[in-house]
Amino acid sequence: MRRVIITTTLITIFIILVKVAACTEDDIGKSCEIKIPIQSCSNNIAVNDIASDCIHHWCLSYLGSAGFCSKTCISNADCPSGFRCLKGFASLDPELKNTSFCVPKQSLECIAGTQDVGQAVIEDVGE
């Protein structure tokens, strides 16, 4: 009887841990659709799309890249490995100008057909 209780308890704990891990899984970097036309390779756009597939509902274009899921951050420590915290994104909401987001550390390819029209204004938030 004791063995059954211990086994049942362990299975229950395992199931809870799996569910918690699934709920906290991040999709930062996953592709999403930016519904605002990307004008140049210097554009940095943040779109809060509640209907998107992004867990945090933020779809970004960084330096004219295709859209990817992101989240807000205060420092690089808030972002997963391979990402850094930057601010300076255009948005339909002007209050987001000073909001920081997690973006890939490596350069992203600009969407084909757009041109580079100058350096983007972007600020590294750092540690």
C-alpha positions in Angstrom: 0.0 0.0 0.0 2.8 2.4 0.9 4.5 1.7 -2.5 1.3 2.6 -4.3 1.0 5.9 -2.4 4.7 6.8 -3.2 4.3 5.8 -6.8 1.1 7.8 -7.2 2.7 10.8 -5.5 5.8 10.7 -7.7 3.7 10.4 -10.9 1.6 13.4 -9.7 4.7 15.5 -9.1 6.1 14.6 -12.5 2.8 15.6 -14.2 2.7 18.9 -12.4 6.4 19.6 -13.3 5.7 18.9 -17.0 2.7 21.2 -17.0 4.6 24.0 -15.3 7.5 23.6 -17.8 5.1 23.7 -20.7 3.4 26.9 -19.4 6.6 28.7 -18.9 8.1 27.7 -22.3 9.2 30.8 -24.2 8.7 31.3 -27.9 11.1 34.2 -28.3 12.5 34.2 -31.8 9.6 32.1 -33.3 8.3 33.5 -36.6 5.2 35.7 -36.5 3.5 38.0 -39.0 4.1 41.8 -38.9 1.0 43.4 -40.3 2.7 46.8 -40.7 4.7 47.1 -44.0 8.4 47.2 -43.4 9.8 50.2 -45.3 13.5 49.7 -44.9 16.3 47.6 -43.4 16.6 50.2 -40.6 13.1 49.8 -39.4 12.5 48.4 -35.9 8.8 47.7 -35.3 6.9 46.4 -32.3 3.3 45.2 -32.6 1.2 44.0 -29.7 -1.1 41.5 -31.4 -3.3 39.7 -28.9 -4.4 37.3 -31.7 -0.8 36.4 -32.6 0.7 33.0 -31.9 3.3 34.6 -29.6 3.0 33.8 -25.9 3.8 37.4 -24.9 1.8 38.8 -27.8 4.7 40.9 -29.1 5.7 40.5 -32.7 8.8 42.5 -33.7 10.8 43.3 -36.8 14.4 44.2 -36.0 16.5 46.1 -38.6 14.0 45.2 -41.3 13.8 41.5 -40.5 10.8 39.2 -40.9 8.6 39.2 -37.8 9.5 37.2 -34.7 8.0 36.7 -31.2 9.6 38.7 -28.3 8.9 40.0 -24.9 9.5 43.2 -22.9 12.7 43.4 -20.8 14.5 45.7 -18.5 18.0 44.2 -18.9 19.9 41.5 -20.9 19.3 39.2 -18.0 15.6 39.2 -18.8 16.2 37.7 -22.2 17.0 34.1 -23.1 20.5 33.0 -24.3 21.3 34.5 -27.7 19.2 37.6 -27.2 19.8 41.0 -25.8 17.5 43.8 -24.4 17.1 46.8 -26.8 14.8 49.8 -27.0 14.0 52.2 -29.8 11.1 50.4 -31.6 8.4 52.2 -33.6 4.8 51.2 -32.8 1.3 52.4 -33.2 1.4 53.1 -29.5 3.8 56.1 -28.9 4.3 55.1 -25.3 6.3 52.1 -26.4 9.1 54.3 -27.7 11.0 53.7 -24.4 9.9 50.1 -24.0 12.7 47.5 -24.3 12.4 44.1 -26.1 14.5 41.0 -26.4 16.1 40.8 -29.9 18.7 38.3 -31.3 22.3 39.2 -30.7 23.3 38.2 -34.3 22.3 40.3 -37.3 19.1 39.3 -39.0 18.6 39.4 -42.7 16.5 42.3 -44.0 13.4 41.3 -45.9 14.0 41.0 -49.6 12.8 44.1 -51.6 13.4 46.6 -48.9 16.3 49.1 -48.9 18.7 50.4 -46.3 17.9 54.0 -45.7 20.3 54.7 -42.8 21.2 53.7 -39.4 18.3 52.7 -37.0 18.1 54.5 -33.7 18.4 51.7 -31.2 19.7 51.6 -27.7 21.3 48.7 -26.0 19.8 48.5 -22.5 22.7 46.2 -21.3 22.9 44.5 -17.9 
